[in-house]
Structure formats: C-alpha cells, structure tokens
C-alpha cells in the first residue's frame, strides 16, 4: 500500500462536535485540537455535515481518513487520495484483463442462450448479454425494497416492451431515481425476453427460469447473486457486473475522443474531453463527475493528450451500439496495453 499505513477504524481516533455554525475537533483523549495543521487537515477532509459518529484517523498517512454514518444509517468512508488512486489504477487494469476475456465469454453465453426452453443457464445468459449490451446496473432485491429503484436483477415484466420493429425497450426508475430508457436490438436476446415477458407462471420479475424441466418445471426468479456468479464463471473470479459499465464507458470515451484527435488549442481539447465524459455519463446514467472518476480509464484521456495513439483508432460515423464492434474494442485494448508498456 505504497507509503500509506493501514488504518484501524476500530481503534482510537479523533472526533468532532458541533460548535455554533462550525465544528470543534477532539483528539483521542477527548481534548480540543488547537494546532493549526491538524485543524486544516480535518477541514480539508470535507466531511459531510450530516454525518454522525464521525471517526477521523489521527495518522495523516492512514489509508482511511474518516468514517461516519450518513442520514440513511449507512457507514461511509473517506479514503486517502493516494489510496484511491492506487485502487482506481488496479481496478482499470483488472477491467482491461477482463475485457480481453470478453469475446470468448460472449460466445459461451451465446451457446447458453440457444438452449431449448428456459433452463437456468439460458436465463443467466440473457442476463449476461443484457449487462453487456444495455449498461444496466445489476441492482439488488434489498435496494429495490428500500428505494423503489430497479436494476437488471429486479426489473419487472412491465418494464420492457417489444416494438413492432422487434426492438426490446426497457423503461424503469434506476438508482438515484433516474429514469432509464434502454433499447436492445439483438434478435436472440429479444426472443428470450419475449418468452420471459409473456410467461404466466412465477412472479412479476422479468428474469426467471424453469426449475427441473426446462419446459414444464416451476418458475424461479433469478437473483443478483445468481447473475453475479454467472459473470464470474464466464469472465473470471475477479469479475463483477459493474465491469461491463466500466469497460464500455472507457470504449465510448475513446471513440468520442478519437473523433477529435488533432484538435489544436488547449481549450478545444478540454472541450473535447468534456464532450466525451458527457457522452459516457448520458449512456451510463451517471453524472459527468462520477463517470470520469469511476468509469473512464484515465489512460484513454492520457492517450488523447498524447494525440498520436487515439488518432489510429477506427472511428464509426455515429456512436456505436454497445458493445462496440470487435475491431474497435481490440483497438482500445491496444491503447491501454501500449500505455502499460511505455516507460
């Protein structure tokens, strides 16, 4: 963990107490902190005012700098910037390795999709390919119950319709109460979705399978745990459903920036980066800030600054559907690998 130290959030820490319109900070002995450097560090953490039961790491090199309980009763953490940077770099490298396995995983999922009836493996393949094509969050049963928002695992049959043109259109309320509109144009996936949507047995959830007999057994719902396990089986034990969003966000950013390779002034280049980030944010259903910090591999932005690398990326006339054509995904992988090999 570089020069950082592992913080023990169960050990002694600093705390804070409301004082007028601000805060006073207390050391591990409960005494008021007065040293300017310590006070500046506490303020620079920008701990949300609504947090209660705040614990602040006395060590400025602790990998966790502060912990608190938010208004929803969830324990939240503020990490050291160096630790976040290291974790982000490791995450993007892991996603790059997973993206290298995607072509084979897609072929295997496609074979499962072609199974007769609706056995568990076919339903799981539907979920896998929807994650890949629709940029869905996986969701969870608990989150839907608590917040009334949906992810792939908790979508209801009423959230999807099949148009006369044969397109599957998903409309639902996602995380943070954002409305999501997703269109899928994959005949094999749509055939399976049509079967799931029209079934008479089971509950209102879309994703389900027949237990026992693939054609006559009772219907059972797929859970987020089931889907996550299938993703790991196809892509490796370190893979998660979120990796689809991270990878496709990175590819989309690379495509958008490649269109602007050769842009001259610094302001033009900044505008191009903002455009790419906004495009990714719109497709993912995130804010631009979250898309840039959590989804787009920074190596793509660095490649754009160098200009020569993204210039050779094959760019379609219009933003591609997800996933992008294999030759584009392969080209983006080369961009990331070339950055890894550079001194």
C-alpha positions as CSV (number, residue, x, y, z in Angstrom):
1,X,0.0,0.0,0.0
2,X,2.8,2.4,-1.0
3,X,3.9,4.7,1.9
4,X,0.4,4.6,3.4
5,X,-0.4,2.9,6.7
6,X,-3.4,0.6,7.3
7,X,-5.9,2.5,9.4
8,X,-7.7,0.7,12.2
9,X,-11.2,2.3,12.3
10,X,-12.0,0.3,15.5
11,X,-9.0,1.9,17.2
12,X,-8.7,5.3,18.9
13,X,-9.5,8.3,16.6
14,X,-10.3,11.9,16.6
15,X,-13.9,13.1,16.6
16,X,-15.9,16.3,16.1
17,X,-18.6,18.2,17.9
18,X,-20.9,20.9,16.6
19,X,-20.0,24.4,17.9
20,X,-22.2,27.2,16.6
21,X,-22.2,27.1,12.8
22,X,-19.0,25.1,12.7
23,X,-17.1,22.2,14.4
24,X,-14.6,21.6,17.1
25,X,-12.3,18.6,16.7
26,X,-11.3,16.4,19.6
27,X,-8.2,14.2,19.9
28,X,-8.2,10.6,21.1
29,X,-8.3,11.8,24.7
30,X,-11.4,13.9,24.1
31,X,-9.4,17.2,24.3
32,X,-10.0,20.0,21.8
33,X,-7.5,20.1,18.9
34,X,-5.9,23.6,18.5
35,X,-2.9,23.0,16.3
36,X,-3.4,24.8,13.0
37,X,-2.0,22.0,10.9
38,X,-4.3,19.4,12.5
39,X,-7.4,21.7,12.1
40,X,-6.6,22.4,8.5
41,X,-6.3,18.6,7.8
42,X,-9.7,17.9,9.4
43,X,-11.4,20.7,7.4
44,X,-9.7,19.6,4.2
45,X,-11.3,16.2,4.5
46,X,-14.7,18.0,3.9
47,X,-16.6,15.5,6.0
48,X,-20.4,15.9,5.2
49,X,-22.2,17.9,7.9
50,X,-24.9,15.3,8.1
51,X,-22.6,12.5,9.1
52,X,-22.8,11.4,12.8
53,X,-20.5,9.3,14.9
54,X,-17.5,10.6,12.9
55,X,-14.1,8.9,13.4
56,X,-11.1,10.7,12.0
57,X,-7.7,8.9,11.6
58,X,-5.0,10.6,13.7
59,X,-2.4,9.4,11.1
60,X,-2.3,11.6,8.0
61,X,-1.0,8.6,6.1
62,X,-3.8,6.3,7.1
63,X,-5.4,4.7,4.1
64,X,-8.9,5.5,5.6
65,X,-9.0,9.1,6.7
66,X,-12.5,9.4,8.1
67,X,-15.6,7.3,8.8
68,X,-19.2,8.4,9.6
69,X,-22.8,7.4,9.5
70,X,-25.0,9.1,6.9
71,X,-28.6,10.1,7.1
72,X,-29.7,6.7,5.8
73,X,-27.8,4.9,8.6
74,X,-25.1,3.6,6.3
75,X,-21.4,3.7,7.3
76,X,-19.4,5.8,4.9
77,X,-15.7,6.1,4.4
78,X,-13.3,8.8,3.2
79,X,-10.1,7.4,1.8
80,X,-6.6,8.9,1.4
81,X,-6.2,10.3,-2.2
82,X,-3.2,8.1,-2.8
83,X,-5.0,5.0,-1.8
84,X,-7.9,5.9,-4.1
85,X,-5.5,6.5,-7.0
86,X,-3.9,3.1,-6.4
87,X,-7.2,1.3,-6.2
88,X,-8.5,3.0,-9.3
89,X,-5.4,2.0,-11.3
90,X,-5.7,-1.6,-10.1
91,X,-9.4,-1.6,-11.0
92,X,-8.9,-0.3,-14.5
93,X,-6.1,-2.8,-15.1
94,X,-8.3,-5.6,-13.8
95,X,-11.1,-4.5,-16.2
96,X,-8.6,-4.4,-19.1
97,X,-7.8,-8.0,-18.4
98,X,-11.4,-8.9,-18.1
99,X,-12.2,-7.2,-21.4
100,X,-9.6,-9.4,-23.0
101,X,-11.7,-12.4,-22.0
102,X,-15.0,-10.9,-23.2
103,X,-15.0,-12.3,-26.8
104,X,-14.8,-15.9,-25.5
105,X,-17.3,-15.2,-22.7
106,X,-19.8,-13.8,-25.2
107,X,-19.5,-16.9,-27.3
108,X,-20.1,-19.2,-24.3
109,X,-23.1,-17.1,-23.2
110,X,-24.5,-17.2,-26.7
111,X,-24.4,-21.0,-26.6
112,X,-26.3,-21.0,-23.3
113,X,-28.8,-18.6,-24.9
114,X,-29.6,-21.2,-27.6
115,X,-30.6,-23.9,-25.1
116,X,-34.2,-25.0,-25.6
117,X,-36.9,-23.9,-23.2
118,X,-35.9,-21.6,-20.4
119,X,-33.5,-23.5,-18.2
120,X,-31.4,-21.6,-15.6
121,X,-28.4,-21.4,-17.9
122,X,-30.4,-19.7,-20.7
123,X,-31.9,-17.2,-18.3
124,X,-28.4,-16.4,-16.9
125,X,-27.1,-15.9,-20.5
126,X,-29.9,-13.4,-21.1
127,X,-28.8,-11.5,-18.0
128,X,-25.2,-11.6,-19.1
129,X,-25.9,-10.3,-22.6
130,X,-28.2,-7.6,-21.3
131,X,-25.5,-6.4,-18.9
132,X,-23.1,-6.3,-21.9
133,X,-25.5,-4.6,-24.3
134,X,-27.6,-2.4,-22.1
135,X,-25.2,-1.0,-19.5
136,X,-27.6,-2.0,-16.7
137,X,-26.6,-1.9,-13.1
138,X,-27.2,-5.3,-11.6
139,X,-29.4,-4.0,-8.8
140,X,-30.4,-5.9,-5.7
141,X,-33.6,-7.0,-4.1
142,X,-32.8,-5.1,-0.9
143,X,-32.1,-1.8,-2.7
144,X,-35.4,-2.1,-4.7
145,X,-37.3,-2.8,-1.4
146,X,-35.7,0.2,0.3
147,X,-35.6,2.7,-2.5
148,X,-38.2,1.7,-5.1
149,X,-35.5,1.8,-7.8
150,X,-34.5,-1.1,-10.1
151,X,-31.5,-2.8,-11.6
152,X,-31.3,-5.7,-14.0
153,X,-31.9,-8.4,-11.4
154,X,-35.1,-6.7,-10.1
155,X,-36.7,-5.5,-13.4
156,X,-40.3,-6.3,-13.7
157,X,-42.1,-7.7,-16.8
158,X,-43.9,-4.4,-17.1
159,X,-40.6,-2.5,-17.5
160,X,-40.0,-3.9,-21.0
161,X,-42.0,-3.9,-24.3
162,X,-41.2,-5.3,-27.7
163,X,-41.8,-2.8,-30.6
164,X,-43.3,-3.7,-34.0
165,X,-39.8,-3.3,-35.3
166,X,-38.6,-6.1,-32.9
167,X,-36.7,-3.9,-30.5
168,X,-36.8,-4.5,-26.8
169,X,-37.3,-1.2,-25.0
170,X,-36.7,-1.0,-21.2
171,X,-38.1,1.9,-19.3
172,X,-37.7,2.0,-15.5
173,X,-36.5,4.0,-12.5
174,X,-32.9,3.3,-11.7
175,X,-30.5,4.3,-8.9
176,X,-30.9,7.9,-7.6
177,X,-34.4,8.0,-9.1
178,X,-33.1,8.4,-12.6
179,X,-35.3,7.3,-15.4
180,X,-33.5,4.8,-17.7
181,X,-34.5,4.1,-21.3
182,X,-32.6,1.2,-22.9
183,X,-33.0,-0.3,-26.3
184,X,-31.7,-3.7,-27.2
185,X,-31.5,-4.9,-30.8
186,X,-30.4,-8.5,-30.6
187,X,-32.9,-10.9,-32.1
188,X,-31.8,-13.9,-30.0
189,X,-31.8,-12.0,-26.7
190,X,-35.2,-10.4,-27.7
191,X,-36.7,-13.8,-28.4
192,X,-35.7,-14.9,-24.9
193,X,-37.0,-11.7,-23.3
194,X,-40.3,-12.2,-25.2
195,X,-40.7,-15.6,-23.6
196,X,-39.9,-14.3,-20.1
197,X,-42.3,-11.4,-20.5
198,X,-45.2,-13.5,-21.7
199,X,-44.8,-16.3,-19.2
200,X,-47.8,-16.9,-16.9
201,X,-46.1,-18.6,-14.0
202,X,-43.8,-17.1,-11.4
203,X,-43.8,-13.5,-10.1
204,X,-43.7,-10.1,-11.7
205,X,-39.9,-10.1,-12.1
206,X,-38.6,-10.4,-15.7
207,X,-35.7,-12.7,-15.2
208,X,-36.7,-16.2,-14.2
209,X,-36.1,-19.8,-15.2
210,X,-37.8,-23.1,-15.1
211,X,-36.6,-25.4,-12.4
212,X,-36.2,-29.1,-13.3
213,X,-37.8,-29.5,-16.7
214,X,-36.8,-26.6,-19.0
215,X,-40.3,-26.6,-20.4
216,X,-42.6,-27.7,-17.6
217,X,-40.9,-27.0,-14.3
218,X,-42.0,-24.3,-11.8
219,X,-40.7,-20.8,-12.4
220,X,-38.0,-19.5,-10.1
221,X,-36.6,-15.9,-10.0
222,X,-33.0,-15.1,-10.9
223,X,-31.3,-13.1,-8.1
224,X,-28.5,-10.6,-8.3
225,X,-26.3,-13.3,-6.6
226,X,-27.1,-15.8,-9.3
227,X,-26.2,-13.3,-12.0
228,X,-23.0,-12.2,-10.3
229,X,-21.9,-15.8,-10.0
230,X,-22.5,-16.4,-13.7
231,X,-20.5,-13.3,-14.6
232,X,-17.6,-14.7,-12.5
233,X,-17.9,-18.1,-14.2
234,X,-17.7,-16.6,-17.6
235,X,-15.2,-13.8,-17.0
236,X,-13.1,-15.0,-14.0
237,X,-13.4,-14.9,-10.2
238,X,-12.4,-11.2,-10.0
239,X,-15.2,-10.0,-12.5
240,X,-18.3,-8.1,-11.4
241,X,-21.4,-6.9,-13.2
242,X,-20.1,-3.3,-12.9
243,X,-17.1,-4.1,-15.1
244,X,-19.3,-4.1,-18.2
245,X,-20.2,-0.4,-17.5
246,X,-16.5,0.5,-16.8
247,X,-15.3,-1.2,-19.9
248,X,-18.0,0.2,-22.2
249,X,-17.7,3.7,-20.7
250,X,-13.9,3.6,-21.5
251,X,-14.5,2.4,-25.1
252,X,-17.1,5.1,-25.7
253,X,-14.8,7.8,-24.3
254,X,-12.0,6.5,-26.6
255,X,-14.3,6.6,-29.7
256,X,-15.5,10.1,-28.9
257,X,-12.0,11.4,-28.3
258,X,-10.7,9.8,-31.4
259,X,-13.1,11.9,-33.5
260,X,-11.3,15.0,-32.1
261,X,-7.7,13.8,-32.5
262,X,-5.6,16.6,-33.8
263,X,-7.7,19.3,-32.1
264,X,-5.4,22.3,-31.7
265,X,-5.8,24.6,-28.8
266,X,-5.9,23.6,-25.1
267,X,-9.5,25.0,-24.8
268,X,-10.6,22.8,-27.8
269,X,-9.0,19.8,-26.2
270,X,-10.7,20.5,-22.9
271,X,-14.0,20.9,-24.7
272,X,-13.5,17.5,-26.4
273,X,-12.8,15.8,-23.1
274,X,-15.9,17.3,-21.6
275,X,-17.9,16.1,-24.6
276,X,-16.6,12.6,-24.2
277,X,-17.3,12.5,-20.5
278,X,-20.8,13.8,-21.0
279,X,-21.5,11.2,-23.7
280,X,-20.4,8.5,-21.3
281,X,-22.4,10.0,-18.5
282,X,-25.6,10.0,-20.6
283,X,-25.2,6.4,-21.7
284,X,-24.4,5.2,-18.2
285,X,-27.0,7.3,-16.3
286,X,-24.3,8.9,-14.1
287,X,-23.1,12.4,-13.5
288,X,-20.1,13.5,-15.6
289,X,-18.0,13.7,-12.4
290,X,-18.8,10.1,-11.4
291,X,-18.3,8.9,-15.0
292,X,-14.9,10.4,-15.2
293,X,-13.7,9.4,-11.7
294,X,-15.2,5.9,-11.5
295,X,-15.7,4.6,-15.1
296,X,-13.4,6.0,-17.7
297,X,-9.9,4.6,-17.7
298,X,-7.6,7.6,-17.3
299,X,-5.2,6.0,-19.7
300,X,-7.6,6.9,-22.5
301,X,-7.6,10.6,-21.5
302,X,-3.8,10.5,-21.3
303,X,-3.7,8.9,-24.8
304,X,-5.8,11.7,-26.1
305,X,-3.4,14.2,-24.6
306,X,-0.5,12.5,-26.5
307,X,-2.7,12.6,-29.6
308,X,-0.8,10.1,-31.7
309,X,-2.3,7.0,-30.1
310,X,-6.0,7.6,-30.5
311,X,-5.6,9.0,-34.0
312,X,-5.3,5.5,-35.4
313,X,-8.5,4.2,-33.6
314,X,-11.1,3.1,-36.2
315,X,-14.0,5.6,-35.7
316,X,-17.6,4.8,-36.8
317,X,-19.7,7.5,-38.4
318,X,-22.1,7.5,-35.4
319,X,-21.7,6.4,-31.8
320,X,-21.9,2.6,-31.9
321,X,-24.3,0.4,-30.0
322,X,-23.0,-1.4,-27.0
323,X,-20.8,-3.4,-27.3
324,X,-18.7,-1.6,-29.9
325,X,-17.6,-3.6,-32.9
326,X,-14.8,-6.1,-32.0
327,X,-12.2,-4.3,-34.1
328,X,-12.8,-1.1,-32.0
329,X,-12.7,-2.9,-28.7
330,X,-9.4,-4.6,-29.8
331,X,-8.0,-1.2,-30.8
332,X,-8.9,0.3,-27.4
333,X,-7.2,-2.7,-25.6
334,X,-4.1,-1.9,-27.6
335,X,-4.2,1.7,-26.5
336,X,-4.3,0.6,-22.9
337,X,-1.6,-2.1,-23.4
338,X,0.7,0.4,-25.1
339,X,0.3,2.8,-22.1
340,X,1.2,-0.1,-19.8
341,X,4.3,-0.9,-21.9
342,X,5.5,2.7,-22.0
343,X,8.3,3.7,-19.7
